[in-house]
């Protein structure tokens, strides 16, 4: 039996505006409640703000939690802080975005590149290999966006009849994506498809299309409830299940299991699945009603 009773887990997410991170916090809370732990959340007020996350890490270090569950807001800018966590002897679990320095007891996530190849290929197939499409990228320095856009381009190389007419940045947020798409539509008469690096940007792009009285086959990443609703309405073609709630749940459980002295695998990679109108019923529920994965079903 461990000496850690009712451990405190410091949970870091990138922002309070992306529904995927709200889901990650919910997953962390659910795992902690089930396993007799307590979560304390550290969320930048400004989305993906490096200076705020650095300050939040210092705040957490001063509070001495038993473990941390951390998604870095930048691939390199918080490396020194990760090393400070290591030096303090506080175990840290990485999730959603990999660390580029420092050590974590395990990493929980999905592989962005292959899931992007899959959803881009799905869109290209639905376009019968011909058309003009727009890419909607996340923050320029986001590891997930970089890998997803790389996967998009890899898939598109197999479809010479499809042309990328523009690549815009939506910062992984709905309103910036809507604004960027609205501006693009003013000068781009034809958009047959939209490849968005996450769902909430896809929804923002759909908002702009609807305001302009136009339609386009649109896909995203995350399978958030808002995307499922758009798929059911016929405004969105598909998404892919990059489930931040499950990652938050498993990452928090991993931290608690580590505190109990259990051995962990170096990484826990979740499978992905394309979600469209044919199978979206399985995701048609709020995150509160979605099931966290059982540890035994993921970690063999």
Phi, psi and omega in degrees: 000140183284157172279348181273102174253135183049055183294154177258125181247119175277122184246123181252130172234169189278329185194174179253008186254336180272121181303332180297324180282330171299320178294321178298318178296319177298316179299318178298316180297318182295318179294317181297316180298318182293329187254012175075029178245176178229136178259146169235124187263139178236109188229123176300140176288323173269126185307130173058033185275119184297311184299322178294317180293323176302315179294322179293323177296318177298320178298316180294319178301322179293331181276347178052063173293165179286330179202163176234146173238117197226129166248119183287142180282346181214144186294335183229337191292340180251016182302319180297325179290324176297320178295325177295321176298315178300315182295331179283353179076019179265119180295140182230135176253126175271147176208156179069302176244134179288153171283153173248359175203163181078179185239145170232153182287334170194166177235136179241125179185191172233161182273113186293320185297307180295327179291327178291320176300318182296311184288326177294319178296324178297314178298314181298322177295320179292335176273004181057031174077011181220141175146178180242128187232162178241137172263134175246109185266158172276195178306141187301330182257015177279126180300317182296318180294316180302314182290323179292318179295322175299318177294321177303310183295323179298317179293320184294334178299337180275357182232079183297344179278358179252131183240134174277113182272340179194154172232120183241161180252127177248004175056025180060025181232153183290309186292315175300323178293320179298314181297315181296321180289320179300318179295318180296319183297334179296334184241004184235102187288339184230122172223108182272331182211154178229125175254107181254138184285349166209168187292319187291331172289323176299318178295319176299319177296321178295321176304316181292320178299314182297318180297330180270000181070032183235164179227154178201147175290119188237135176230158179216197182220131170136328185060042176286159182305324179298322179290320179298320178298320180291324177296316179298325180283348181086009180270343180232138184283309187194166171220181177227141192280083169261095196262097181294330179296314179296323179293317178298321179295310183291323179296319179292319176297321178299317179299317181292318178297321177299317179297333178279358179090011180279146176284141180240149171290158181296335176205155178232108185254123182274144176290157178240157181211136175288136181241122177224192185296334183288330186231009188291348180303328180293340180249002187277068178199152178295160182302327181299335181257357176279150183272136167286150178288144174284135181309316185294337180276346183251316182260108185270000000 
